[in-house]
C-alpha cells in the first residue's frame, strides 16, 4: 500500500537510493498514496487480532509505529520474527504473485 507522507513526517530522511531501488518517486506517493489514518484502519481490519511474522520485525515495527502514531490509532495485531527466510528478489516475488493470480483465475473460471 502506498502512503502519502504525513504532515508530521520529515522528508529530510527521504532516501533517493531507496527511491531508485523501489522505483517509487515521492511524487507518486503524494499522488497515489493513502493517508495514514486510512492505511492504519485498513491494516487493522485486514489483520484483526493476528500475529504477523516479519524477517526484520524491529525495522517493520519502527515504520508501523510511525504510521500508527501519525494516524492516532493503535494497531490490533502484533509482529513477531519469522523463522522462514524469503528470497527478497522482486522478480521472484512478481513471479509468485503471477502464479497465484493464474491459479485464482483458473479456479474462478471452473
PyMOL commands that set and color helices and strands:
alter all, ss='L'
color gray80, all
select helices_A, chain A and resi 11-13+16-22+26-32+36-47+57-71+90-109
alter helices_A, ss='H'
color red, helices_A
select strands_A, chain A and resi 51-54+78-81
alter strands_A, ss='S'
color yellow, strands_A
deselect
rebuild
show_as cartoon
